[in-house]
Amino acid sequence: MSAQPEPALLYSEEEEALRAAVRDLLTDHCDPAGVITRTESAAPHDLPLWKSLADSMGLAGLLIPEELGGQGATHREAAVVLEELGRAVAPVPYLTSAVVATEALLACGAEDLLTELAAATTVAALAVGLHVAPGGAVAEVRLENGVLHGELTGIADASAADVLLVPADDRGLYAVRSADATVTPQVSLDSTRPVARVSLDGVPGRRLGDAGPAVRRALRAGAGLLASEQLGLADWLLTETVRYLKERRQFNRQVGGFQALKHRLARLWLELAGLRAAARSAADALATGEDTDVAVAVAQAYEAQVAVHAAEEALQLHGGIGMTWEHPVHLYLKRAKADAIAYGAAGTHRAVLAELVDLRAP
């Protein structure tokens, strides 16, 4: 029996070049003050930024084959993009459209919609609650007389989508134009990734394929690459906290020079190193197909606690300024908390991992 290849956790030169290009764009067009202002408006999504990412840079089609107008890249490159989007808490539907919905469409072989997504003329959203884990129970709408009826809640980025991918009770996945549905915003802790209620009342839809395998593939990719977003988020929090503690002075010395704070930062750095390994392993597994379920479960079982801890430490170590609405730390804390239950909570993934490696609880 041949040994399985080790996951490639290091970044390639091409991936680093992609990171630099995305970071430059976000530095110029996604500053923290702008994100805060947008989240307090009626239009939280930054559509001009999305157009730059999706159209000018071609990132919407990163996972779509070249023959359909995409880039034909792998999940490793998509993970790098998500790291940078996480660092900026960018309010764009990249994870939901360019990863999750794209994976569902790839599973169904919906070439026309994939071409639209690659051309950045269409944004798609999988109409499954953001909290649902891969393999979890999925809410369905009713198919009666060829039209769809029902209501689905907690659909991430539905308000920015042109097409909704809706599971129905005939086990099919249907493409529904958002203009034909009623999309009502719901209160969301993370206003940079808003959720909505989707109501269908006799709405026509086009059957794309079987919902089961398509939804599972989509949610698995979403869960695996969410760890990369959380990695970028936690990395920004640690970097900014260290920078602030080097500048802040108390008792006529740098706050960062106090031993107790050094210990807290060192512990967070170690946690972040573990998160980076888990996130890179999940991205590589999705790209190669090697031990994908295990790698995704490991990443999701670990990432939430690290990202939330990084946000909590940043909030505390920034002192009074961290408690203000004008400082961006609260955006990162809300994203970390919301992502902790996105695509399955940590406990759900631990249970899945226990089954996969045959280490069930007694």
Secondary structure by P-SEA (a helix, b strand, c coil): ccccccccccccaaaaaaaaaaaaaaaacccaaaaaaaaacccccaaaaaaaacccccccccccccccccccccaaaaaaaaaaaaaacccccccccccaaaaaaaaacaaaaaaaaaaccbbbbcccccccccccbbbbbbbcccbbbbcccccccccccccccccccccbbbbbccccbbbbbcccccccbbbbbbbbcbbbbbbccccaaaaaaaaaaaaaaaaaaaaaaaaaaaaaaaaaaaacccccccccccaaaaaaaaaaaaaaaaaaaaaaaaaaaaacccaaaaaaaaaaacaaaaaaaaaaaaaaaacccccccccaaaaaaaaaaaaccccccaaaaaaaaaaaaccccc
